Amino acid sequence: MRKLSESPVCLNCASQLQGAYCHVCGQQNLPPEETMGELLHELWDSLLNVNGKFFSSLLPLLTRPGFLTREYFLGRRARYYNPLRLYLSSSFIYFLLFFSISDIGSELNANVNNTPESEAAASADSTSNKLHIQFGDENVDVTSFASIAAYDSTQALLPESERHNLLMRYMVRKGIRLYIEQKEQPAELARKLIGGFLQTLPNVIFFILPFFALILKGLYFRRHYYYIQHLVFSLHAFSFFFVLFSLRVVLKEIAPDANWLAVLPAILMGYTYLAMKHFYGQSWMKTAAKYFLLLMGFAILLGTGVIAGLALALIQM
């Protein structure tokens, strides 16, 4: 614990002090000089709140879907971690674990050809020396074009309705250029692309979150909830996702042969459904109907986010 300052007045607002904290602005009476260790401790304290609120919020977050959101809007906030801080802390921990101890390279090798059809993706077949750009139902082997000009000529011969849209054309042209530059290593090129996408993933998820809350606002527009209530619900739901995926990273290190990813979708779907039921309080049938509409909206958001992330990764390559 840091030694308190001997100043009789608050260094922030100059009010007369009556204890360790200023009764006017709330700043602790600490000396202005601090060591690197104290600075790092303060960073950790602000991130995870070492008074225990972060960890004490984990148990209800994991075991009682919708409980933290309901408690927050009942005014019982002091005992739990702030929803935004909970989201930032859990996402920070997940990406720290993912990029530091997770074997990204092996996972890309395992998954590079298993991208969902609804997502935009680039994949490489190292045995056939091919690189594919996929966008929805469109799947283009960029190795079949000798140059960007050859691709443009092929597109010009097609009817207007069958030509690629602007984003797809950009991605294919970029893929052709990158393939020509690294012609002997298409699989490595695909891993670089997906690796670049993973670097943008935190921003993609942060972009999705407020729109996720907006979908909830539309689903419950007759219930007269404020948007902030849906946003806090979304922050808690996404925090659960990050905590669960953090556990998956750790468990995969402990038992690498176990297929931990297989059970996650069922857990996530069940948790979100129960959270909606407990927080919004509608019947099981109404909640189920709105839940499936939410899934559809989330799929569109996720697809848009993946496309944007891959496009950004292409631009940065």
C-alpha angles and dihedrals in degrees: 000000000000120000114253122245118257091222112123091210133056111266090213104049103005093237119150109265123233099178144341092312130048111250090210106048101009097234116149115243097247127149114258092237116082137169126238089255091054091048091052091046090052090050091051091046093052091046102046102013099229091211085090102255093119094051094039088054092053097073096055090039091056101036106030112049112209093006098111092049092050091048091049093057092043086063096251096128109126094074095053136059117265109264095234093047090047090054094046093046095047093046091047091052093047097050091042090055093041097052097036107041106010114097096235094173096058092044091053090050089051097044107028091100096038101070114145114257092236092061131074110245147165117216136176132208105209093193096052094035093232134139121203132198111203126192115170106302093349116098118176127186101213091192088071090071121076092202144353088261090058090053092048090050091051091050092048091057092056125088113263092251092056098049122105118261122247096269094046091049091051093049094047093047090049090048092051092050093048092046092052089051092050101025096153095051111048093148091053089048091054091049090051090051094049090042088055089049091052089055089058094044097097090055092046092054092045088052092051097049101074090046089050087056089047090056089053089050089056093046093052099034092128093055094067096232117161118242090244089063091057090045093054089047088052092048091054093045093050090045088057090050091053094046091049093049090046088056088049091055091050094045091049089057091050096044108017095174094059116097097231093162092065095069098043099082092055092048093047093047094047093046094050092048093050092045091054091048095049098042102039094035100214126141121284092251095049090046091050092052093049091043093058090047088051090051091053092050092046091051090055091047092048093048091050091048093049091049091049091046094050091046090052090047089052092050091051095049 
